[in-house]
Amino acid sequence: MAKRWYAVHTYSGQEARVQEVITDLIAAGEMKDQIGQVLMPTHDVVHVKNGKKIKTTRKFFPSYILVEMELNKETSHFIRNINGVTGFVGGKKPQPLREEEVNRILGQTEKSTRQQISEVPFEIGDAVKIKEGPFKDFDGVVDEIHPEKGKIKVMVSVFGRSTPVEVDFMHVNPIS
């Protein structure tokens, strides 16, 4: 029987611990030929808080881990009896994930290691105050957002004319 990918539901916040228990079992040599990889797909998110960039790791699928395994009575019993596991997706007759789903998930995980996703602290139309650079202390309105660059375009009034200025997320504060 070939190994297939299955989604395992866990209690919220228990994903890493369940993954560690399974990984430790495999490292100890038990069920090594029946259980392959164990994944908790995550991605890094960069957001700006109080003018500082903060990097956090978020889960793609909170409360779920993915396990590559041969599904039989022994492996099913082992996984279901780990503290923090509520069961397999699919209940008593778990269905393996489709190959295209697994490739998409694995592709997302690989992509996220190359590219960080920014959480944009602004929306178009927000009033902001520039706190650094040549336009320091100018007030303006967010006109465009470029999360991939970590920059926004702000329309400021210079000599009575509306002028676009591109600034870093960290160089702007929202005006309440």
ROBAKE-770914 format. One line per 10 residues: number of its first residue (from 1); their letters; for each residue x negated, y negated, z negated of N, C-alpha, C. Coordinates in pm, whole numbers, plus 50000, padded with zeros to 5 digits. Example, Ala and Ser with C-alpha at 12.3 -4.5 7.8 and 13.67 -1.06 7.14 Angstrom:
ROBAKE-770914
1) as) 48681 50569 49220 48770 50450 49220 48680 50330 49220  48715 50225 49292 48633 50106 49286 48710 49997 49213 .
end
This chain:
ROBAKE-770914
1) makrwyavht) 49915 50119 50000 50000 50000 50000 49911 49876 50000  49939 49781 50086 49859 49659 50097 49902 49556 49993  49808 49469 49959 49838 49362 49864 49920 49254 49934  50020 49205 49865 50106 49098 49915 50111 48990 49808  50153 48872 49846 50165 48760 49753 50304 48756 49692  50309 48739 49559 50435 48728 49487 50432 48603 49400  50548 48539 49386 50560 48423 49298 50607 48472 49162  50536 48428 49059 50568 48467 48922 50614 48343 48847  50731 48350 48784 50785 48236 48709 50732 48242 48566  50688 48125 48517 50635 48116 48380 50712 48008 48304 .
11) ysgqearvqe) 50696 48009 48173 50748 47897 48095 50669 47773 48132  50733 47658 48121 50668 47532 48155 50542 47512 48071  50433 47478 48137 50307 47454 48068 50225 47578 48041  50276 47697 48077 50206 47822 48049 50132 47877 48171  50139 47805 48284 50083 47855 48409 49933 47888 48397  49856 47797 48342 49710 47817 48332 49676 47934 48240  49749 47946 48129 49723 48054 48035 49755 48190 48097  49868 48198 48167 49905 48324 48234 49801 48359 48341  49760 48259 48418 49657 48280 48520 49528 48332 48455  49491 48275 48343 49369 48317 48273 49378 48461 48223 .
21) vitdliaage) 49495 48500 48170 49513 48638 48122 49495 48737 48237  49556 48708 48351 49545 48798 48467 49402 48802 48519  49339 48685 48528 49200 48677 48577 49105 48753 48484  49126 48739 48353 49042 48812 48256 49059 48962 48271  49180 49008 48297 49206 49151 48316 49131 49203 48438  49136 49125 48546 49067 49165 48670 48916 49167 48645  48865 49065 48574 48721 49059 48545 48676 49177 48459  48766 49225 48373 48733 49340 48288 48735 49471 48366  48780 49464 48492 48778 49583 48577 48910 49657 48582  49006 49616 48499 49136 49683 48500 49220 49630 48615 .
31) mkdqigqvlm) 49284 49719 48685 49373 49685 48797 49302 49602 48905  49171 49609 48909 49093 49531 49004 49131 49564 49148  49161 49691 49174 49196 49731 49310 49344 49708 49341  49424 49672 49239 49567 49650 49261 49607 49502 49258  49529 49420 49189 49558 49277 49181 49439 49200 49238  49468 49112 49334 49363 49032 49399 49351 48895 49336  49390 48794 49411 49376 48657 49365 49496 48613 49282  49472 48515 49195 49577 48454 49116 49562 48304 49135  49666 48237 49184 49657 48094 49213 49763 48013 49139  49721 47895 49097 49812 47794 49047 49782 47671 49133 .
41) pthdvvhvkn) 49849 47659 49250 49816 47551 49343 49833 47413 49279  49727 47332 49291 49727 47197 49235 49672 47099 49338  49690 46971 49312 49628 46867 49392 49591 46750 49302  49489 46676 49342 49445 46559 49266 49524 46437 49311  49569 46360 49214 49643 46237 49243 49567 46122 49178  49545 46017 49254 49479 45898 49202 49584 45789 49192  49599 45733 49073 49691 45620 49058 49621 45510 48978  49676 45391 48987 49616 45276 48921 49698 45244 48797  49630 45236 48683 49697 45202 48558 49611 45099 48487  49670 44987 48455 49599 44877 48390 49474 44838 48468 .
51) gkkikttrkf) 49483 44839 48601 49372 44796 48685 49261 44897 48701  49277 45018 48650 49173 45121 48662 49229 45240 48739  49143 45299 48824 49185 45420 48896 49176 45538 48800  49284 45612 48795 49289 45731 48709 49320 45851 48797  49238 45956 48785 49255 46077 48864 49318 46184 48774  49431 46239 48820 49495 46347 48745 49520 46464 48840  49534 46581 48782 49563 46701 48861 49709 46737 48838  49782 46756 48946 49923 46793 48937 49945 46928 49004  50044 47000 48955 50078 47130 49011 50174 47111 49128  50152 47189 49236 50246 47189 49349 50378 47252 49304 .
61) fpsyilveme) 50370 47360 49228 50487 47435 49187 50485 47453 49035  50531 47352 48960 50533 47368 48814 50613 47491 48773  50563 47561 48674 50625 47683 48618 50611 47806 48707  50524 47801 48809 50502 47917 48895 50354 47938 48919  50315 48064 48930 50181 48100 48978 50201 48200 49091  50100 48215 49174 50106 48310 49285 50005 48421 49259  50049 48544 49276 49963 48660 49250 49960 48748 49374  49838 48780 49421 49821 48873 49532 49803 49011 49469  49896 49102 49499 49892 49232 49431 49970 49338 49507  49942 49461 49471 50025 49573 49514 50136 49582 49410 .
71) lnketshfir) 50259 49574 49454 50368 49581 49359 50404 49727 49335  50380 49773 49214 50420 49907 49172 50464 49899 49026  50504 50009 48968 50554 50006 48830 50449 49954 48733  50324 49995 48751 50217 49956 48659 50190 49806 48665  50171 49753 48787 50141 49609 48800 50262 49524 48761  50380 49566 48800 50502 49493 48766 50520 49487 48613  50502 49600 48547 50514 49605 48402 50410 49515 48336  50287 49520 48383 50181 49437 48325 50215 49289 48337  50251 49242 48457 50279 49100 48480 50399 49055 48397  50507 49133 48398 50629 49094 48325 50607 49086 48174 .
81) ningvtgfvg) 50510 49158 48121 50488 49161 47976 50380 49066 47926  50333 48977 48011 50239 48875 47966 50321 48766 47897  50275 48723 47777 50344 48614 47708 50345 48491 47797  50461 48430 47812 50475 48311 47895 50535 48339 48032  50545 48467 48070 50604 48503 48200 50752 48533 48180  50837 48473 48265 50980 48503 48258 51018 48610 48359  50935 48631 48462 50962 48735 48560 50915 48694 48698  50946 48779 48794 50912 48752 48934 51025 48674 48999  50992 48595 49099 51096 48534 49180 51159 48647 49260  51289 48660 49250 51359 48770 49315 51415 48868 49214 .
91) gkkpqplree) 51385 48846 49086 51443 48929 48980 51389 49069 48975  51480 49167 48966 51440 49308 48951 51374 49364 49076  51407 49308 49193 51346 49353 49319 51272 49235 49382  51152 49204 49330 51078 49089 49383 51044 49107 49531  51061 49000 49604 51027 49000 49747 50894 48928 49764  50807 48984 49846 50680 48914 49871 50704 48785 49949  50613 48691 49930 50622 48566 50007 50591 48597 50152  50653 48523 50242 50624 48540 50385 50484 48487 50413  50420 48547 50511 50282 48511 50545 50268 48363 50578  50366 48306 50651 50358 48165 50687 50371 48075 50563 .
101) evnrilgqte) 50448 48119 50462 50457 48043 50336 50323 48042 50265  50261 48159 50258 50132 48170 50190 50027 48086 50262  50023 48093 50394 49927 48013 50470 49949 47865 50449  50075 47822 50443 50106 47682 50420 50058 47639 50281  50086 47723 50181 50045 47691 50043 49893 47689 50032  49827 47791 50087 49681 47795 50082 49621 47678 50160  49682 47645 50272 49636 47530 50350 49652 47401 50273  49762 47387 50199 49784 47268 50117 49678 47259 50009  49648 47371 49946 49548 47372 49840 49411 47333 49895  49372 47389 50011 49244 47355 50071 49240 47209 50113 .
111) kstrqqisev) 49350 47159 50168 49356 47020 50213 49341 46926 50095  49402 46961 49981 49397 46872 49866 49257 46861 49808  49172 46961 49830 49036 46949 49780 48957 46850 49865  48998 46831 49990 48930 46736 50077 48987 46595 50064  49117 46585 50035 49184 46457 50038 49264 46438 49911  49247 46324 49845 49323 46295 49727 49450 46220 49768  49557 46248 49699 49682 46179 49728 49694 46065 49628  49716 45946 49678 49729 45830 49590 49875 45809 49552  49894 45776 49428 50027 45739 49383 50030 45588 49389  50117 45533 49470 50119 45390 49495 50196 45320 49384 .
121) pfeigdavki) 50131 45226 49314 50198 45158 49204 50285 45041 49250  50291 45017 49381 50366 44902 49434 50463 44947 49542  50561 44862 49569 50653 44882 49680 50654 44756 49764  50690 44770 49891 50699 44654 49978 50802 44557 49920  50764 44428 49913 50851 44326 49857 50820 44291 49712  50734 44369 49645 50696 44341 49506 50613 44213 49499  50639 44133 49396 50559 44013 49371 50435 44055 49293  50317 44009 49337 50191 44045 49273 50102 43922 49256  50007 43933 49163 49905 43829 49143 49770 43893 49170  49692 43830 49256 49558 43880 49289 49465 43838 49176 .
131) kegpfkdfdg) 49388 43935 49123 49303 43905 49007 49154 43904 49037  49114 43938 49162 48971 43936 49198 48954 43894 49342  48836 43847 49375 48803 43813 49512 48829 43666 49544  48817 43630 49672 48832 43490 49712 48973 43435 49690  49073 43521 49678 49211 43476 49658 49255 43498 49513  49159 43500 49421 49189 43521 49279 49292 43417 49232  49386 43463 49152 49495 43383 49093 49601 43340 49194  49596 43389 49317 49702 43362 49414 49817 43460 49387  49939 43411 49402 50056 43498 49395 50098 43532 49537  50154 43650 49554 50199 43689 49687 50302 43800 49680 .
141) vvdeihpekg) 50340 43847 49798 50440 43954 49810 50378 44067 49891  50396 44191 49844 50343 44307 49914 50415 44321 50048  50335 44324 50157 50390 44332 50292 50370 44471 50353  50252 44533 50326 50221 44667 50377 50146 44743 50270  50158 44876 50275 50089 44963 50179 50009 45066 50257  49881 45083 50221 49793 45181 50285 49734 45272 50177  49812 45375 50133 49766 45460 50024 49638 45536 50055  49616 45571 50185 49495 45646 50221 49370 45564 50198  49382 45430 50205 49268 45341 50180 49267 45288 50038  49380 45300 49968 49392 45243 49834 49408 45092 49841 .
151) kikvmvsvfg) 49467 45041 49951 49480 44897 49971 49623 44860 50005  49655 44731 49980 49783 44676 50019 49759 44544 50092  49854 44510 50177 49848 44379 50243 49947 44290 50170  49894 44175 50120 49975 44081 50044 49987 43952 50125  50108 43900 50135 50130 43772 50202 50120 43662 50096  50018 43576 50109 49998 43465 50016 50015 43333 50092  50046 43229 50019 50064 43098 50081 49934 43020 50069  49872 42991 50185 49748 42914 50190 49775 42789 50274  49759 42673 50213 49787 42545 50280 49927 42543 50339  50022 42600 50265 50161 42597 50308 50198 42699 50414 .
161) rstpvevdfm) 50103 42784 50451 50131 42887 50553 50116 43025 50491  50202 43116 50534 50196 43253 50485 50081 43326 50555  49987 43378 50475 49868 43442 50528 49854 43584 50473  49828 43684 50561 49810 43821 50511 49669 43841 50452  49663 43904 50335 49536 43932 50269 49536 44080 50229  49433 44155 50269 49423 44296 50232 49340 44307 50104  49399 44369 50001 49330 44384 49873 49344 44526 49821  49251 44564 49737 49250 44695 49672 49361 44700 49567  49420 44819 49545 49522 44836 49442 49474 44780 49308  49346 44800 49278 49292 44762 49147 49277 44611 49131 .
171) hvnpis) 49282 44537 49240 49259 44393 49233 49388 44314 49226  49500 44382 49196 49630 44317 49193 49708 44361 49070  49784 44268 49014 49875 44302 48905 50017 44268 48947  50113 44352 48912 50251 44317 48943 50296 44200 48858  50382 44116 48914 50441 44006 48839 50579 44051 48797  50604 44045 48666 50733 44091 48614 50839 43985 48629 .
end
